[in-house]
């Protein structure tokens, strides 16, 4: 018998209809996945049922895709230590980055079986003083918690709202093709589907940023991108009740949402310490090892992107 959180009826139905979940087969599906994992000399993964079933759900119960996704998840975590090492939420520097609220899961999903809204505030920090690397570190800390704790994220996916207000040249210059490839590789490694990306308040530098990201995204995600030049246009797609007050909605205040997530991260300090144990040993991988050099063509340093 698999040890899993019970799903609300709406999500259980969606898992059956859209993700090919057959409750009576979950125990056997998990056993097959665990048997494969135990035979991989380079992998040191979590083996609890809830964690593994989230990958099965994210891959619509294709065992081969789940194997690939799990391998990729740990490969990326091992190959990009600047994103995934030293993730103690009590660290004073990380506390500062948490306070910016760059990446915020909003409290309410789109109906009981709808996607989790993810608000990304690109201009929420001073890019001339703070590092995009640590901004992304906090973002992925939050995503890791959603991976293990939020059934809506796994089953219904994410609707991403990207607010470009305040995005400066300094912010744009922190992105380069290698860095973007690392970011998109992380996105693809998580078993969380992107149901849509809505850009709000496009700035003068938006076209340059969009062109950079666009080529690294799958065709399916490219087709799910929308650009809104006003809150009114956004409200036609996302009802006000789901949005923070600062976005014309009634879904709570930004400062409260930021503080709630800061507290959540701190409360999960033990989780991040435990997570650090689960990484690949590429020396033991059958065939060619995978590292930053083979995956991204770099040894880790970032060059500043020059924009006209």
Steps between C-alpha positions, in 0.01 A plus 500: 500500500645835393538768766347805334307813596132467413396725214197726500236347269552759225874434477451124525266515199746715304783257580290214363376684190809699401798322657398135444497428873343166593487490882504121515826491299696768689671252734624292204607811308705617798656156545614495137649849531682416824641181350650704214639768733679240711685383189637846412849524655529878453165595655438568868133601494221538750298181505185591691170426328365855496811643335515230233130507420530871429746415221269227368213750496713766336590250225144370459607159632742428217766299681767582241430874515501485880839332502636769268344780705638372831847454356484849350375652827799374698743561214401867484516538879850354501625692194380846615621529862462879495123445495474197729780509758507696829124530529466572871194729530637637829795648312488881529579555132228261384256669738563824311424330169184345646378847595502613135214270405624440147326162468172465687249214486166669557270365773208401277491267201273545199206307647547179700654311208676792332867594474703678765563865414869593514572873513850589375605861569806564284557853628451429870869527588789735422694309236798735534549381860367145513578179311255329267663171606375535858164629376462175307626297796205622709264445206604135475479452876135596472450274197651206691249551780213513251632180343470305823205675666260649244276256314351783292843582355564138404158407366368830362831673425605864519358814345792745501438875525817696419490865609766701316452826691830637622711278277815700428797472268698370797239227540506410131880492496503219758361263238709333234434193282685262733316626807165477321581146390567409862171656609296323233680171575386529862143574393498193278647283778205555734188286441279811500319601182486861389140567398563855387734799529345847521731800474372818667626857454756435225793740533719652230743211538234232475559419133868427565422280802218323319719418200763354732260271684279409206755281325561291811132419559313205356254570219214403730598763759567760229139459389378562855664842539280812514599864548270747682567873501264576788340348810164526326625274222631253758168502688329376184705179536560474876203598722579770755421278798818301440735797475668706777352837587792675328386341174142615535386181670375377834739209552705650784776758532843445346689567825291240681557240227875570502517464879295180497746345254800622700358325807427187297857482372643544850263236638640256242866543590530127575355418158772697320774344713365155412461588132871583473578130550322399179736568212659300219845345501583548134816290535269198531268581211500230230642664188605863481467715816274804488622827649483875439757475222322225308151639562558872456841532340639700792676445829265722692601865454253737340582772251290815506258526212548808285180655374465774239 
